[in-house]
Amino acid sequence: MEGNMLILVFILSLAALFYMILKLKVDPFISLIVIAFLTSLVLGFTPEDIPALITEGFGSTLVGVGILIGLGVVFGQLLGASGAIEKIAEAVLKVFGIKRSPAGLSITGIAVSIPVFFDAAFVILSGLVKSLTKKTGISIVSFVTALGVGLIVSHSMIAPTPGPLIVAENTGSELGLFIVYGLICAIPATLVGGYIYGMAIGKRIKPSMEDIEAQLPEKKDAPRKEISTGLSFLLLVLPIFLILLNTVAGLWVNGGPAASVLGFIGDKNVALLISVIVAIIVLRPYISTPYSQLYSEAISSGGMIILITGAGGAFGAVINESGIGDYLVETMQSWSIPVVLLVFIFSQILRASLGSATVALVTTSTIMGPMAADLGISPILMGLAICARATGLSLPNDSGFWVVNKFGRLTIPQTIQAWSIGGFVAGVTALFMVFLLSLFSGVLPGL
């Protein structure tokens, strides 16, 4: 199958997926697996190849986030049972106030996602979302939007996360300037798409306090000892600090034993494992609930999240293997539109169809990056336009969609409105900032 039929099948598969989940009320895990099989059949894959394709997509997704989700759930459970999340929530409220607490969470997302992968950061901070919702009475949708958009904008636009780092390389951009201009575009995009849009959509979708209580974990017994705010923040940033060591090793340590040690400790899975071990030891005086009960609850809630995340990866693998991306490249290269808008649209379509911000960034920059000089555009501007559009329109073929859905305690429609559309609004805002920067071409360094 080729040409426009690929696009039609992709659209119909998404429609069928939404119908199963929203209308038939079929569990997302089962729906994703069923649609993955049906879509692969319609696309013409041979029956003997389909099981391998789906299982490989499932497994390859969990290679990246499976252990991470399990450890993240346990880590969050320990922080919640000790009262650490409550202390952090109180500190955020004190600095930003109740009305502006979602803005504080957005800015926190920008900072955290520079050195930390999106999935890890959202897992670590999801407990804060739930706690702030309960304390402020602001819709949980507003907080999930603020955090999710802040994290994905930073993840997609600010090196040294993998996507923008590769974009800078493929476009021939000077990395330092690319980071600076990325920040200039990312902050307004996050505040508009995460905070302003998040507050607006939260006013329309505001669960009752009874619903919020139902979404929150059951309240544990009072801690044996009250934890300090300092220790609470220290434990929260511990995995972030350890993961940052991997970035340091990659950028500034040139080989040798030091790079190996920092790279090992800074691996996201190792960093979370170390953090869980430290939390188990350090938080013992502050937790009255039996650890066996905490582990059981964490594993129970994490199991379904892992299944759904893997199923999303399986569906994405089918779409990716179908050749939709190659067809889009051929089609859009023939369009006569401004270069910045072209790469923006192309990156957005790949983001939606392939289900991965990083894949969209790598694919678009690989094709369009070398063309920057011939097209008379600054490599940095081209790179930022590519990054801007990879932030939004995350659909159910993206494993991140299900991480936000489950850890954010949202329904499917709420996830689309908060996460998918919120990211889209942020991406358009980032593109507007790229156009503003283009007005200073020849004046600002690198433009």
Buried (B, 14 or more C-beta within 10 A) or exposed (E): EEEEEBBEBBEBBBEBBBEBBBEEEBBBBBBBBBBBBBBBEBBEBEEEEBEEBBEBBBBBBBEBBBBBBBBBBBBBBBBBBBBBBBBBBBBBBEEBEEEBBBBBBBBBBBBBBBBBBBBBBBBBBBBBBBBBBBBBEBBBBBBBBBBBBBBBBBBBBBBBBBBBBBBBBBBBBEBEBBBBBBBBBBBBBBBBBBBBBBBEBBEEBBBEEEEBEEBBBEEBEEBEBEBEBEBBBBBBBBBBBBBBBBBBBBEEBEEEEEBEEBBEBBBBBBBBBBBBEBBBEBBEEBBEBEBEEBBEBBBEBBEBBBBBBBBBBBBBBBBBBBEBBEBBBEBBEEEEEEBBBBBBBBBBBBBBBBBBBBBBBBBBBBBBBEBBEEEEBBBBBBBBBBBBBBBBBBBBBBBBBBBBBBBBBBBBEBBBBBBBBBBBBBBBBBBBBBBEBBEEBEEBEBB
